[in-house]
Every structure is written in structure tokens, then in C-alpha cells.
Amino acid sequence: MRRMKILSITGILLVLVAGGLTIVLAVPTTQVSDAGRHRGPDSCTPVIIAHRGASGYAPEHTLGSYALAITMGADYVEPDLVITKDGQLIARHDNELGLTTDVASHPEYLHRRKTQTIDGKEVTGWFTEDFTLEEIKSLRAIERIPDIRPGNARMDGTFEIPTFQEIINLVKGLQISLRKTIGLYPEIKHSSHFKNLGLPMEQLLVNTLHRNGYVDSDASVYIQSFEVNNLKELKKLTKLRLIQLYESDMTLQPADQVLERSGLTYGNMSTPEGLAEVARYAAAVGPDKTSIIPRDADNKLGEPTSFVANAHANGLKVHPYTYRAENVFLPKEYQSEDPSESARGNLAGEIQRYIDAGIDGLFSDQPDVVLRLRGPCL
């Protein structure tokens, strides 16, 4: 019965993906606009950002995961973007392919396994910059955390690795059928690393968005990065809204600032003065949720910090990450009675604490939980 349920879900996701792509391919891009929608993705608070799609229910960064998130009612879908050897934007959380694809089972690619330093960390595996898009398309997605999400792992091998354009096509197709605007929330991953390889992503991303009709600051798009200089560069390239991401460890520096030896840390950027500087180029900030409500020694939520108030004082929206339903990710008081790490607890209870602290939106692997808490945005 469990296997039949997984197969049914997989089939439904494949139908959603096919339907969304068929609709948009039948309608000229100029006809796919926000006109006539019932609402926009920023119409209600908190804004629901589907983290890597509905990644609590399907393998992350797949068209199936994004389609499911959209039908669940997410306001935005979040694709992390990396780049291929031939300059194509694809959706993966990292440029290392071993954790989320079946590349290790392809004998023709075994010789490409290597070790390199990325953003100051030594990483071993297979990397997108060594593969063409055609080669990437020979791979299939697998679940990143199969022990925590065994249901997702049963879909291993089902979905291709999508390009950014394919994600845009899916979004446009489903927003026609659902008659609502669905936002895009792309993140540029490892910007400095790719620039050093001669594969910069910023202009390519802007060109792709502009070509698809996402041009002005009121477009349903945020572009995010953990680095600083690329966001400042993007500020000159586009009117689209930008979001500065923060690491959970505020003593760390953005990768580009390490290379520059500037000394600038995420902690510096979280002070009132630092947030004022961020507001010069960004419309919002994306901190780790513990920067808003830290956890105590017992893994319980403490009292809210001043981060939200300081950000709002500088005109910045606050969209923290990441809200996940499994016990291993939850504060102790919201974990289920089942002690297993994969059991799902009271995610809505945790999220409510952050809503009460004044956040404007949030990234979640289970967007349906957030929607039930917030209610539909009509």
C-alpha cells in the first residue's frame, strides 16, 4: 500500500509538470502576464516561499517538487542556481552533484570525480562546471536526506535536473491554469567560485528573467545571494528586487569578502548600521531563523532578538530560513512524541512564534503547513 501511494504521488507530479509545460508552450510569452490574476505573491503575510520546491514531499529542485509546491499554494518557488560547463543555468543546491543526483552510478563519469576548494571548503565529488547541459540531462535526481525523508527517496530516478528556463516555463504554465501569479525566488550559488572559472551567472540570470518578462521592481521575483558584491552588481543590472542572505554563524564572512580580505562579517551586516548599508542595494534580508529567535541549551526557542525591528527600521523585509516539519529540525517543544528524527512535529507552532516576532515571509520545505496556518490569500 505504501509503495502504491508513492507511485500515485509520483504519477500526479508528472502530470502536473507535463500540464504546466504544455500550457506555457501553447501561449506566447507576451500573453503570460500578471493581468487578471486574483492576487499577487506578495499580497498576504507571511509570504510563503517553497524552499527548493515542496522538498519535504519530493526530491528538491525538481519540476515535480516545484509543481507540488505551487498546487499547495506557495507564493514563491525557490530554485538555487548553478551553472554548467557550457554556460547553462540549472537548479541544484550545490555545484557538487553526488548528493542529489545519480551521477555516481554512471560509469562514464567516474573519472570526473575530483577534490577542489569551494568558498574556502574542500569538497570531493562531481561538479556542474565539468558537465555540459546534455550530460546533466542524462542524470536523475535523488533525495538528499533519504534517512529523514524515505518517501522522497522512493522517487529517486524519476525526475531530470531542470534548467532555470524550464522552471520559468512550469511556473508560467501553472499560473495560467490556476489563475494566480506565482513568484520566482532564485539564489545565485557560489558566485565568486564560478566567476573565477570564467562562468559568471549574474548577467545570464538577468538576461533570462528580462527575456521572460520579469523586468521591474514590482515583478514577482527576488534574486538572493550569500555574497555581497554580486548583489551590488545586480543592483546596476536590473530593477528586480534583491535579497541579502545571512549565514547562521554570524562570525563568518561572505565568500567574496574573504577573497577581498575586507573583514566584513555577517554579524557586521546585522547591526543597525550594517542593515542600513544592506538597504542601499537590497529590498529584503534572509537570515537563518535562529538570528530572530535563538535556541537555548535545551534546544528550545528563546526570546526574539532585535533583528526584525532593526531590519524594518531600514525598510527591509525579513524572510528567514528554513522551516521543516521533521523532529531533527524542530525546537524541542515542537517535536512529536515519536522520538525518531524523521517523525513530523508541530511545525505550525514553531512558525507562529516567528510570525508573532514580525517576519514578513519564510522559506519552508512544507509550504502546505504554512498555508493552513496563514490561510488562503484572496
N, C-alpha and C positions, 0 to 999 in steps of 0.2 A: 504493500500500500504506500509506504514512504517513497519507494522508487517511482511508482506511478505518479505520485503527486509532484515530484521533482520534474519528471518528464513532461507533465502537463504544464507546469510553470514555464519550463524552457520553451515549449511549443508556443505558448501565449506570447512570450517575449519576442520570439522570432516573427510572429505575425505582426506584432506592434511595430517592430523595426521595418519589416517589409512594407507595411501600410504607410508608415511615415515617409519613407523614401519614395514610394510610388506617388504619393500626393504631391510632394515638392517637385518631383521631376516632371509632373504634368502641368505645373503652374509656373509661368515666367517669374523670375526673381523680383521684377518690379511690381508684381501683383501680391507678393508676400510681404505685407506690411502690418503695422500695428492697428491700422484702421478697422473699426468695427469690433474690436475685442471688448469683452465685458470688463476687463480690468488689466492693469499692468503688474509686473512682478514686484514693483515697489509700493503697491497700493496699501498693503497691510503690514503690521508689525507683530511679531518679528518676521523679517524676510527669511524664507526657508531656502537654504542653499543645499542641494543634494550633493554631498561630498563624494566625489568620484562616481556620481550617479547614486542609485539606491544600492550602495555597496554592501549594506547589511543583508541583502537578499539575493544578489547576483554578483559575479566577479566584477571587480572595479574596472572602470574605464573601458567598458564595452557598450556597444549600442543597445544591448539588452538592458544593462544597468541604467543607462540614461532614459530609455523609453519607459521603464518601470517607474523611475523617479517622477517623470512628467505626468504619467497617469495617476500617480499617488497624490499629485497636487503640489509638487515642488515649484517654487517661483523661479529658481535658477538651477542649472546643472553646471557642475564644476569639472572641466577637463584640465588635468595637468598636461602641459605640452613639452615634448622634447622633439628632437629633430633627427632625421635620417642622414645617411651619407650623401644622398642626392638632394638634400635640402627640402624635405617634406615634413610638415608638422604632423605629429601623431600623438595620441593620448596614452601616456604612461606616467606613473608617479615618479619613476626614476629612469635614467637612461640605461641602467643595468636591467637586462631582460630576463634573467634567470628566475627571479622571484615571482613574476606574474605572467610568464609565457612558457610554452613547452619547448623552448629552444634547446634545452639540454637533451631532448630526445631526438634531435635532428643530427645524425652523424655528419652530414655535410657541413655543419657549422662548428663542430667540436674544436677545430684548430683556431677558431677566433676567440676562444676564452683567454682572457688576459687579466693582469692586475694593473691598475692605474690609480692616480690620486685625483679625487674629485672634491672640490671645495675643502681641501685640507685633509680628507679622509681617504685611506687606502681601500679600494674596492676591487674585488675579483669577480669576473663574470663575463657576460656578453653585452656589448654596448650598442645602442641605436646608431651611433655615429659610424659604426663599422658595417652597417647594413643598408642596402637600398630599400626603397619602399616595396618593390616587388618581392624582395626577400622577406621583409617584415610581414607581408601578406601571406607568406607560407606558414607563419606561426599561428598558434591559437592561444587564447587567454586561459590562465589558470588562477585559482584562488590564492591570494597572498597569505592568508592565515587559515589554512584548512582545519587545524585543530579547534579553532574558535568558531569557524563557520563551515561545518562539514556539508551542510546543504548546498552552499555555494560551490564547494569542491566537486559535487556531483555534476556540475555543469562544465567542468574542465573540458577543454577541447571543442566547445560549442561555438564560441564567438571569435571573429577576427579581431585584429588590432585596428581600431578605426583611425582614419585621418581626421584632422580638425574640420575639413570641409564636409566630410561625411556626417560629423556630429551636427554641424550647422544645418545640413540638409534634413536630418532627422528632426531637429527642433522646429524648423520651418514647416515641415510636413505635419507634425503633430499639433502645432499651434493652429493650423488651418482646421483640422478635424475637431479639435477641442474648443476652438473659438476663444482662445485666450493667448496672451503674449507670454512666451517662456524666455527667460533670460539666460545669457551665457556668462560664465564666470571663469575664464581661462587663467591659468597660472603659468608663467614662464619659469621653467625649471633650469637650474644650473646655467644661468645666463653668461657669467664670466667664463666658465669652462668651455661652452660652445663658441663663444667669441674668440677665444684663444685657438680654437681649432679651425677658425675661418668659417664658422657656421652660425652667425648671429641670427637671432629669431625675431627681434623687435620689429624691424621694418616689414618682415614677411608676415608677422601676425597682424600688424596694422593694415597692410595691403589686403589680406584675406577678409578682415572684418569690413573694411570700407567697401570692398568689391561686393559684399553681400548685403550692403545697405545699412550697416551699423557705423554711423559716422559721428553723430553729435553727442553731447553730454547727456541728453535725455534718452539715448538709445539704451536698450535693455542689456547692457554689457558692463562688467567690471573687469579690468585687467590687473592681476595681482603678481607680486614677486616678494621674495625674502630679501632681495638685493635692493640697493638704493639708486645707484647711477642709472640703471636701465629704466627705472620709473621716471627719473628726471629726463632721460632721453625721450621716453614715450610722451611726456608732457608736451614736448615740442613737435611730436609727430602726429598727434591726434587729440581730439576733444573728448574722446571716450574717458569714462571715469577710471581712476587708478586706485589701487588699494595696497597699502604697505603692510606686509606680513611681519610678524614678530616670532622669534623662537621662544620656546618655553623657558629656556635658560637665558635670562636677561644679561648675563655676563658675556655672552657670545657676541661676535661681530658678524655683520653680513659678509658674505664671501668676497664681494668686491672691495669692501672696506679693509679686509685682511690684506688683500693684494696691494692696496694703496698705503697700508700701514697708517691709516688715519686715526686709529684708536677709538673710533665711534662704535659703541655697543648698542644692543637693543635696549638696554637699561637707560642709556643716554637718550634714546629716541622716545622713551616712555614718560619722561618728565614733562611738566607743562611747557617748558622751553623747547624740548625735543619735539613734542607733538605740534607745537606752533610751526616748527620748521617742516615737519612732515606735511602739514596742511598747505604748504606752498605748492606742493605737487600732487597730493593725493586727496581723494574725496572721502576715504574711509580707511580704517585700520583693522587688521585681522590678527589679534593676539591669541595666544594659547589661552584657553578658558581659565587656567589657574592664575593668570595675571589679573583676572577680575575677581574671582573668589578662590583663594588658595586653599589647599587641604592641610589639615593638621597632622600630627604624628600618628593619629589613629585612622588616617585616610578619610576623614570626614570633612565636609565643607566648613570653612571658617567664615569670617566676616568679609564683605566686599571691600575692595581697595578703592582708591580714588581714580583708577584708570578711566572708567567710563565718564565720570564727571569732567575730568581733565580733557578727554578727547572731545566731548560735546562742547566744552568751552571754546575749543578751537574749530568748531564747525565740522568735526569728523564723525561719521557714522562708525559704529563699533559692531563688527561681525566676528565673534570668536569661533574657534575650532577646538576640538571636534567632539560631537555628542554621539555616543554609541551606547547601545542598549545592553550589551553583554556585561556580566559581572566584573570581568577583568578590567573594564574601563570605567566603571561607575564608582562614585564615592561609597563608602561603606554603608551609610544609612539608606542608600537606594538600591543596594544589591538584593537579589532574591533570596528566599530561604534555601533554595537549592545551592549548595556551596560550589558547584562546578564553575569554572571560568567562563564557559560558553553559555550558561543559563542567562536568560534575559531578566533584568530587574526593572525598577521603576524609573525609566529614562525621563518620563514626563515630569516626575517630581524634581529631578535634578534641573531640567530645563527651566521649570517655573522659578527656581531660585535665581537664575540668571536673567530671566525676564523681569523679575522684581528688582534686579540690580540695574535695569535700564538699557540692556543691549538692544540694538536695532535689527539684528539678524543673526543667524547662526548656521554653521556647517554641521550637517548630520548625516550619518550613514543610513538612518531610518527616517526619511522625511515624512512618512505617514504618521509617525508618533507626534511629530511637531505639529502637523496639520490638525490632528484630533485635539491637541491642546489649544491651539490658536483659533481653530475654526476656519471655515472657508472664507476666502477673500472675495466678496461680491461687489 
